[in-house]
C-alpha cells in the first residue's frame, strides 16, 4: 500500500505546481484540463483549470493535484512531510518553499536528533521538513 496525497487548489494549481517544481526540482506529469473533457462539459469549471495531474520528485515523491470547485481548497487539514538526506538540502528547500509564505516553525535542531521546521506556503499548503542527523552520521 502506498499513500499518495491529493491536493485540491482553487484555480491556481498550475501556478503552484510550477512553484513546487522550482523549489523541489520536481516534474509535473500529464495535465488534463476541464476543457479536455469529451463533449465540452466542464462540470461548471473554468476550462483552463486542471482537472487532474501528478507531480514527482526523484521518482520517489509523488502527489496528485487538481483545481476543485467552490470552497474545496481546505488545505489546513493536511500537512505534507518531506525527509531529507542532508543539512544543505533541507535548508535549500525550506528557503524556497517559504518564499511568499510563513515559517510556522523555523528550521531548528530538535531533541530527537533532527533538524526540523514547518511552514505554510503561499498557496496555503502546510509542509513539515525533517532531516534526521542521527541516521546519517
Secondary structure, DSSP 8 states (H G I E B T S, - for coil): ----EEEEESS-HHHHHHHHHHHH--EE---EEGGGSGGG--TTS-TTSEEEEEEEETTTEEEEEEE-STT---GGG-EEEEE-SSHHHHHHHHHHHHTTSEEEEEEEE-TTSEEEEEEE-TTS-EEEEEEEHHHH-
